Amino acid sequence: MKAPPAVPASLSRAARKISVKDGPNLEYFLTRARVLSLYREIQRTLKGVKDPRDRQELQHWARSDFEQFRHEKNPDKIKSLISQGKHQFHALQTNLTLSSTIAPPKNSRK
């Protein structure tokens, strides 16, 4: 008599379809974390904008920029976009601080 398989046949078929090379790797998750971190940092900063209409407009602008490149797959392009985003964010912080729209940042992470 044949022993039952340790994994049901339906699961083993699915497992055969998914290989390690097809799934996301560590670099993918690290890059994703950097993108989300930048987005959250921008949103936290924009919460400090005093005028609600200005705050809403800036939040919409930031979100639309992230949404525009949401499905980008090229890791080099994503790294370039993160770099550009950080540069634009720091410029925005400086402008908001100079215009007294928000308080100066407590720490300057780069």
N, C-alpha and C positions, 0 to 999 in steps of 0.2 A: 504494500500500500504506500502511496506517495504522500509525503508530509506536506501540509499546507505551507504556502510561502509566508515568510515573515511579514512581507508587505503585500497588501491586496493588489491584484492584477491591475485594477484601474489606476491606482497610485503609481505603480511602477511604470506604466505606459506614460503617464504625465511626467514622471521624473526623467524618463529617457528623452522626452522632447526638450527639456530644459537642461542646457549644459552650462557649466560655470563660465565659459567664454562668452555666452550670450547675455548673461546677467550683468548688472552694474558692478563695478569694481570699487576698491577703496577710494581711488581718486575721485570718482563720481560723487560719493557721499561726502567727502571732504569739501569738494567744490560746492556742492549743494548747501552745505552748512555755511560756507562763506557767503553765498548769495543771500540766504535767509538772514544771516547775522547783519549784513549790510542793510537789507530791507527793514529789519526791526529797528536798527539804530536810526535810520532815517525817520521812521514813523514815530519813534520816541522823541526825537528832536522836534518834529513838526507839532507834537502835542503842546509844545511850549509857545507856539505862535498865538499871540493874543487875539487877533481879529479872526472870528470864525470863518468868514468867507475866504480870507487869505489862506488860512489853515486848510480848508477844504480843497481849495484850488491846488495848493502845493501837494497835498496827499494824492489828489487825482493825477497830477503830473507824474509823481513818483511811481504810482501804481501802473500807470499806462506805459511808462518806460520799461518796467519789469515785465509786464504782460506782453509787450511787443517782442521780446526775445525769450519768452517762456519755453518754447520748443526747440531752442538752439541745442544742437548736439555736438558741435565742434568744441573740444575742450580748450583749444587755444583761443578761439573766439570768445568763449565764456570768460576765460581769465582776463582777456583784454577788456571785456565789458565790465567786469568787477573793478578793474583798475580805473577805468573811465568813471564808473559810478562813484568810487571813493573820491576821486578828484572833484567831481561835480558836487558831491555832498559836502566836502570841506569848503569849497567855494561858497556854497549856499549857507553853510554855518557862519562863515565869515561875514557875508552880506547881511544875514539876519541879525547877527550880533552888532554890527556897525549901525544898522538902522534901528537898534534898540527894540526889535520885534520880539527877541527872546533873550534870556540871560546867557552870558558866555558859557561855553561848555565846561563842565567840571573837570573832565580829563580829556586829553587828546590822544585817542587810540588811533594807530595807523595800521 
